[in-house]
Amino acid sequence: MALSPAGQRLHLMQVDSVQRWMEDLKLMTECECMCVLQAKPISLEEDAQGDLILAGGPSLGDPLQLLLKRGWVISTELRRIGQKLAQDRWARVHSMSVRLTCHARSMVSEYTAASRSSSQEMSQVEKLLMEKCSELSAITERCLQVESEHVLKSMKACVSETLSTLGQHFGQLLELALTREVQALVRKIDASDNIYTTECSTGNLFSLTQEGAALCRIIAKEGGVVALFKVCRQDNLRCLYPQALRTLASICCVEEGVHQLEKVDGVLCLADILTDDSHSEATRAEAAAVVAQVTSPHLPFTQHLSSFLESMEEIVTALIKLCQEASSGEVFLLASAALANITFFDTMACEMLLQLNAIRVLLEACSDKQRVDTPYTRDQIVTILANMSVLEQCASDIIQENGVQLIMGMLSEKPRSGTPAEVAACERVQQKAAVTLARLSRDPEVAREAVRLSCMSRLIELCRSPSERNSSDAVLVACLAALRQLAGVCPEGLQDSDFQQLVQPRLVDSFLLCSNMEESFV
């Protein structure tokens, strides 16, 4: 069965780490082998067996992968040396310092050979790095000859300082080299008229974004966002839009990426793609992913994206349409996640969604297993409903679409796999469903419908049974608030004990009572 583009993305992200580990494994050998090659005694310490080092490197034709692999090994060695130094294990500190010097020398020589040139600044940092490596090896060797604890204590501070400076030089050198490689990739994307070269360079750039925020900042700084939006504005490169947009979404996890997006009118470009039905669903889904990223409420710098407001109405309209027409769960998830984030971004979005009959679209989708089949997707839907429920008209629309029953069902969300991520998603669904009920129950008709559907008994169960809410305090608070709102309209639905413990006291007292409650199996 063929995967959708979004599915392929998830699949590749999952497989990539395993493939990378398998590739690295071919180049690994036990540290004893390296010690013998260096004419050093074999360590008899119990943790020596666990050390693995890179015995060889990537081909000289791939300086970027060489940098990443060697960089990972050296970073690991630096961390391990720091750990052994803290434990005063001087024999290990010295042997690892010698090994670190070998890795640093290999990285410098291999990268110089692969890139066939080196800037003056890089040469200076390389020299400083190697000097510090030699200094570290020399001082740790002297430490092996010292027996006085007092002298060792003073030398330990010197070793620590040398190690810190060495780490700074290594970080500086790695950043210079990676910046140079990123510049080369961006130039290829920006200048190439060959679709295959552009595709390859864009793919390499996407791989770099998966290495962390630091590389995303470098890419943004060196014009990666500008080059990728240039790709997304060329009709002859339409087949590359999904890949380019996927890379943009990754880069925009950092502030520099979002600022660059705004400078090149990126929001306008995203709006054009989303509203153009001639683009494939995959392309529009990836554009939705970028929108979701740049409107994320978890990133404080996205709240200042002023250009978004100008295109918000057409983007919201296009996203609702994408939700309605989505052919897969991945596409629906990306579109609904973008909508959920937009409802946090600006309150006007909720009014737009109300006018676009979004409640009907979202509630209908909940009965379609092809589009909504995971707690992650239901989390996005209930987030939108919770934010929309502040509007008075929302209550009548919910009643009309039998939405109370669906929201009640979300109070019983259970994880299938038991993974931490899925458990957390289920907790969010339960919490937001309770919040939605509390807000909607200001309308007596909604409150009566909720009572008729036995919502109060489920809320009580969630309050009294920690296992039902996975011991989540956030779910408990939301359920107590919803229960109190419903009890204000229909107090007859509660037993005296429930009223006295869960409704009558202050919220904080009820919370403390329920959070300290032991599970009863009687």
C-alpha positions in Angstrom: 0.0 0.0 0.0 1.5 3.4 -1.0 1.9 5.9 1.7 0.6 9.5 1.4 3.4 12.2 1.3 2.7 13.1 4.9 2.8 9.4 5.8 6.1 9.0 3.9 7.5 11.9 5.9 6.6 10.3 9.2 8.0 7.0 7.9 11.2 8.5 6.8 11.7 10.3 10.0 11.2 7.1 12.0 13.4 5.0 9.8 16.2 7.6 9.3 17.5 7.3 12.9 17.6 3.5 12.6 19.4 3.7 9.2 21.9 6.2 10.6 22.6 3.9 13.5 23.1 0.9 11.2 25.5 3.0 9.1 27.5 4.1 12.1 27.7 0.6 13.4 29.7 -0.5 10.4 32.3 2.1 11.4 32.5 1.2 15.0 35.1 -0.9 16.9 35.8 -1.6 20.5 38.1 0.9 22.3 40.6 -1.9 23.1 41.4 -2.1 19.4 42.2 1.6 19.2 44.3 1.4 22.3 46.4 -1.4 20.9 46.9 0.6 17.7 48.1 3.6 19.8 50.4 1.2 21.8 48.5 2.0 25.0 47.7 -0.6 27.7 44.3 -2.2 27.5 42.0 -0.7 30.2 40.8 -3.2 32.8 38.0 -1.0 34.0 34.5 -2.4 33.9 33.1 0.3 31.7 35.8 0.1 29.0 33.9 -2.6 27.2 31.0 -0.2 26.6 33.0 2.4 24.8 32.7 2.5 21.0 34.5 4.9 18.7 34.5 5.7 15.1 37.2 3.8 13.4 36.6 5.1 9.9 34.8 7.9 8.2 32.4 8.6 5.4 33.7 8.8 1.9 35.8 11.9 1.0 33.1 12.9 -1.4 30.6 13.7 1.3 32.0 16.4 3.6 28.6 17.2 5.1 28.0 13.7 6.4 31.6 13.5 7.5 31.2 16.6 9.7 28.0 15.3 11.2 29.4 11.9 12.0 32.7 13.1 13.4 31.0 15.9 15.2 28.7 13.5 17.0 31.6 11.3 18.1 33.7 14.2 19.4 30.7 15.7 21.2 30.1 12.3 22.8 33.8 12.0 23.8 33.8 15.4 25.4 30.8 14.6 27.5 32.3 11.3 28.6 35.6 12.8 29.5 33.7 15.3 31.7 31.9 12.5 33.4 35.1 10.5 34.1 36.8 13.7 35.3 34.0 14.3 37.9 34.6 10.7 39.1 38.4 11.3 39.4 39.1 8.3 37.1 42.3 9.7 35.7 43.4 6.6 33.7 40.1 6.8 31.7 40.3 10.6 31.4 43.8 10.3 29.8 43.0 7.4 27.5 39.9 9.2 26.3 41.8 12.5 25.8 44.3 10.7 23.5 41.4 9.2 21.6 39.7 12.6 21.4 42.9 14.1 19.8 42.8 11.3 17.2 39.2 12.1 16.3 39.8 15.8 16.1 42.9 15.3 13.9 40.9 13.0 11.6 38.0 15.4 11.3 40.3 18.3 10.4 42.3 16.3 7.8 39.4 14.4 6.3 37.2 17.6 5.9 40.1 19.5 4.4 40.7 16.7 1.9 37.0 16.4 1.1 36.4 20.2 0.7 39.8 20.7 -0.9 40.1 24.1 0.7 39.9 25.9 4.0 39.4 29.5 5.0 41.8 31.5 7.0 39.4 31.7 10.0 38.9 27.9 9.9 42.6 27.3 9.8 43.1 29.4 12.9 40.4 27.6 14.8 41.7 24.2 13.7 45.2 25.2 15.0 43.7 26.3 18.4 41.7 23.1 18.6 44.6 20.9 18.0 46.8 22.8 20.5 44.1 22.4 23.2 43.9 18.7 22.4 47.6 18.3 22.8 47.5 20.3 26.0 44.7 18.1 27.4 46.6 14.9 26.6 49.7 16.2 28.2 48.2 17.5 31.4 46.1 14.3 31.9 49.2 12.2 31.4 51.0 14.2 34.1 48.0 13.6 36.4 48.6 9.9 36.2 52.1 10.4 37.9 50.7 12.6 40.7 49.9 10.8 44.0 49.0 13.9 46.2 45.3 14.4 46.5 45.9 18.2 47.1 47.9 18.5 43.9 45.4 16.5 41.9 42.6 18.7 43.1 44.4 21.8 41.7 45.2 20.0 38.4 41.6 18.9 38.1 40.5 22.5 37.8 43.1 23.1 35.1 41.9 20.0 33.2 38.3 21.1 33.5 39.2 24.6 32.1 41.2 23.1 29.2 38.3 20.7 28.4 35.9 23.6 28.4 38.1 25.7 26.1 38.6 22.7 23.8 34.8 22.3 23.6 34.4 26.0 22.6 37.0 25.7 19.9 35.4 22.5 18.6 31.9 24.1 18.5 33.3 27.1 16.7 35.1 25.0 14.1 32.0 22.8 13.6 29.8 25.8 13.1 32.1 27.4 10.6 32.3 24.2 8.6 28.6 23.6 8.7 27.9 27.2 7.8 30.1 26.7 4.7 28.3 23.6 3.7 24.9 25.2 4.2 26.0 28.2 2.1 27.0 25.7 -0.7 23.6 24.0 -0.6 21.7 27.3 -0.6 23.6 28.5 -3.6 22.8 25.4 -5.4 19.1 25.7 -4.7 19.1 29.4 -5.5 21.1 29.2 -8.8 20.4 25.9 -10.2 18.0 25.5 -13.2 18.3 21.7 -13.0 15.3 20.1 -11.2 17.3 17.1 -10.0 20.1 19.2 -8.5 17.5 21.4 -6.7 15.7 18.3 -5.4 18.9 16.8 -4.1 20.1 20.0 -2.4 16.7 20.6 -0.9 16.6 17.0 0.5 20.1 17.6 2.0 18.9 20.8 3.6 15.9 19.0 5.1 18.2 16.3 6.5 20.2 19.1 8.2 17.1 20.6 9.8 16.6 17.3 11.6 19.9 17.7 13.4 18.5 20.3 15.7 17.7 24.0 16.3 21.4 25.2 15.9 21.5 24.0 12.3 18.1 25.5 11.6 19.4 28.9 12.8 22.4 28.5 10.5 20.2 27.7 7.5 17.9 30.6 8.2 20.8 33.0 8.6 22.4 31.8 5.4 19.3 32.4 3.2 17.7 29.0 3.3 14.2 30.3 3.8 14.6 32.8 0.9 15.9 30.1 -1.4 13.1 27.7 -0.5 10.3 30.2 -1.1 11.9 31.0 -4.4 11.4 27.3 -5.3 7.8 27.6 -4.1 7.2 30.5 -6.5 8.3 28.7 -9.7 5.6 26.8 -11.6 8.2 24.6 -13.3 9.3 23.3 -9.9 5.8 22.4 -8.6 6.8 18.8 -8.0 9.4 20.0 -5.4 6.9 22.2 -3.5 6.1 19.5 -0.8 9.8 18.9 -0.1 10.5 22.6 0.0 7.6 23.3 2.3 8.5 20.4 4.6 11.9 21.9 5.0 10.5 25.3 5.7 8.3 24.0 8.4 11.4 22.5 10.1 13.4 25.7 9.8 10.5 27.8 11.3 10.9 26.1 14.6 13.4 28.8 15.4 12.9 32.5 15.6 15.3 33.4 12.8 13.3 31.1 10.4 10.0 32.9 11.2 11.6 36.3 10.8 13.0 35.4 7.4 9.6 34.0 6.4 8.0 37.3 7.1 10.7 39.3 5.3 10.0 37.4 2.0 6.2 37.6 2.3 6.1 33.9 3.1 2.6 34.0 4.5 1.2 35.4 1.3 2.9 32.6 -0.6 1.4 30.0 1.8 -2.0 31.5 1.3 -1.7 31.4 -2.5 -0.7 27.7 -2.3 -3.5 26.8 0.1 -6.2 28.6 -1.9 -5.1 27.2 -5.3 -7.0 23.9 -6.0 -4.6 23.2 -8.9 -2.0 22.3 -6.3 -1.9 18.7 -5.1 -3.3 17.7 -1.8 0.2 16.8 -0.6 1.4 20.4 -1.4 -1.5 22.0 0.4 -1.0 19.7 3.4 2.7 20.7 3.6 1.7 24.4 3.4 -0.7 23.7 6.3 2.2 22.2 8.2 4.2 25.5 7.8 1.1 27.5 8.9 0.8 25.2 12.0 4.5 25.8 12.8 4.5 29.6 12.4 1.3 30.0 14.5 2.3 27.6 17.3 1.2 28.9 20.7 4.2 27.2 22.3 6.7 29.6 20.4 6.5 33.1 21.8 8.1 34.7 18.8 5.3 33.5 16.4 2.8 35.8 18.1 4.3 38.8 16.4 3.7 37.6 12.9 1.8 40.7 11.8 1.6 39.7 8.2 -0.5 36.6 9.1 -3.6 38.7 10.0 -3.8 40.1 6.5 -4.3 36.6 5.0 -5.9 34.9 7.9 -9.5 34.7 6.5 -8.5 33.0 3.2 -6.1 30.7 5.0 -8.7 29.6 7.5 -11.2 29.1 4.7 -8.7 27.0 2.7 -7.8 24.9 5.8 -11.5 24.1 6.6 -11.9 23.0 3.0 -8.8 20.8 3.3 -10.2 19.2 6.4 -13.5 18.5 4.6 -11.8 17.0 1.6 -8.8 15.3 3.3 -8.1 11.8 1.8 -6.1 10.6 4.8 -5.6 11.0 8.5 -2.2 12.7 8.0 -3.6 15.4 5.8 -6.5 16.1 8.2 -4.1 16.2 11.1 -1.9 18.9 9.5 -4.9 21.0 8.5 -6.7 20.7 11.8 -3.4 21.4 13.7 -3.0 24.6 11.7 -6.6 25.6 12.6 -6.2 24.8 16.2 -3.0 27.0 16.5 -4.8 29.9 14.6 -7.6 29.9 17.1 -4.9 30.7 19.8 -3.3 33.2 17.5 -6.3 35.5 17.1 -9.8 35.4 18.5 -11.2 36.6 15.2 -10.4 33.1 13.8 -13.1 31.6 16.0 -15.8 33.9 14.5 -14.6 33.0 11.0 -14.8 29.3 11.8 -18.3 29.7 13.1 -19.4 31.4 9.8 -17.7 28.7 7.8 -19.8 25.9 9.6 -16.5 24.5 11.0 -18.3 22.8 13.8 -20.3 20.6 11.4 -17.2 19.8 9.3 -15.2 18.8 12.4 -17.9 16.8 14.1 -18.7 14.9 10.8 -15.0 14.1 10.5 -15.0 12.5 13.9 -17.2 9.7 12.6 -14.8 9.1 9.6 -12.1 6.7 10.7 -10.1 7.5 7.6 -9.6 11.0 8.6 -9.9 10.9 12.4 -8.4 7.8 13.9 -5.9 8.9 16.6 -6.0 10.9 19.9 -3.6 13.3 18.3 -6.2 14.3 15.7 -9.0 14.4 18.3 -6.7 16.7 20.4 -6.7 19.2 17.5 -10.5 19.0 17.0 -11.3 19.5 20.7 -8.8 22.3 20.9 -10.7 24.1 18.2 -14.1 23.4 19.9 -12.8 24.6 23.2 -11.6 27.9 21.8 -14.8 28.4 19.8 -17.0 27.6 22.8 -16.4 31.1 24.2 -18.8 32.3 21.5 -22.4 32.3 22.5 -23.6 31.0 19.1 -21.3 28.0 19.4 -23.6 26.3 21.9 -26.6 26.2 19.5 -24.4 24.8 16.7 -23.1 22.1 19.0 -26.6 21.1 20.0 -27.7 21.1 16.3 -24.9 18.7 15.3 -25.3 16.4 18.3 -21.9 17.6 19.5 -22.4 17.1 23.2 -22.5 13.3 22.8 -19.2 13.4 20.9 -17.5 15.7 23.5 -18.7 13.3 26.2 -17.1 10.4 24.2 -13.8 12.3 24.4 -14.0 12.2 28.2 -13.4 8.5 27.8 -10.3 8.8 25.5 -7.9 5.9 26.1 -4.5 5.2 24.6 -4.0 2.2 22.4 -0.3 1.7 22.6 0.5 3.1 26.0 3.4 5.2 24.7 4.1 8.4 26.7 3.2 10.6 23.7 -0.1 8.9 23.2 -1.0 8.9 26.9 -0.3 12.6 27.0 -2.5 13.2 23.9 -5.3 11.3 25.6 -5.0 13.5 28.7 -5.1 16.6 26.6 -8.3 15.3 24.9 -10.0 14.6 28.3 -8.9 18.0 29.7 -10.1 20.0 26.7 -13.3 18.1 26.4 -14.1 19.0 30.1 -13.1 22.6 29.4 -15.4 22.7 26.4 -18.3 21.2 28.4 -17.8 23.8 31.2 -17.9 26.7 28.7 -20.8 25.4 26.7 -22.9 24.6 29.9 -23.5 28.3 30.4 -26.3 27.6 28.0 -29.0 25.7 29.9 -30.0 23.7 26.9 -26.4 22.3 26.6 -26.3 21.6 30.3 -29.5 19.7 30.3 -28.4 17.6 27.2 -25.1 16.9 29.1 -27.0 15.7 32.2 -29.3 13.6 30.0 -26.3 11.9 28.5 -24.9 11.1 32.0 -22.0 13.5 31.6 -22.1 14.2 35.4 -21.5 10.6 36.3 -18.5 10.4 33.9 -17.0 13.7 35.3 -17.4 12.3 38.9 -15.7 9.1 37.8 -12.8 11.1 36.4 -12.5 13.1 39.6 -12.7 10.1 42.0 -10.7 7.6 40.0 -7.0 8.6 39.3 -6.5 5.7 36.9 -9.4 7.0 34.7 -7.5 10.3 34.2 -4.0 8.8 34.3 -3.5 10.7 37.6 -3.5 13.9 35.6 -4.0 17.1 37.7 -4.9 19.1 34.6 -7.8 16.7 33.8 -8.9 16.7 37.4 -9.2 20.5 37.6 -11.0 20.7 34.3 -13.5 18.0 35.3 -14.2 19.7 38.7 -14.9 23.0 36.9 -17.2 21.3 34.4 -19.0 19.4 37.2 -19.6 22.6 39.1 -21.0 24.4 36.0 -23.4 21.5 35.4 -24.4 21.3 39.0 -25.3 25.0 38.9 -28.0 24.2 36.3 -29.0 20.7 37.3 -28.2 20.1 41.0 -30.6 17.2 41.1 -28.1 15.1 39.1 -25.7 14.8 42.0 -25.8 12.6 45.2 -25.3 14.4 48.5 -21.8 13.0 49.0 -20.7 14.2 45.5 -22.1 17.6 46.1 -20.5 18.0 49.5 -17.1 16.8 48.3 -16.8 17.9 44.7 -19.1 21.0 44.4 -19.7 22.7 47.7 -16.1 23.2 48.9 -13.6 25.6 47.4 -12.2 24.3 44.1 -8.7 23.9 45.7 -10.1 21.8 48.6 -12.0 19.5 46.2 -8.8 19.2 44.1 -6.7 18.2 47.2 -9.3 15.7 48.2 -9.4 14.0 44.8 -5.7 14.2 44.1 -4.9 12.4 47.3 -7.6 9.9 46.9 -6.4 6.2 46.7 -7.8 3.9 44.1 -10.6 1.7 45.4 -11.0 -1.9 44.2 -13.9 -2.8 46.5 
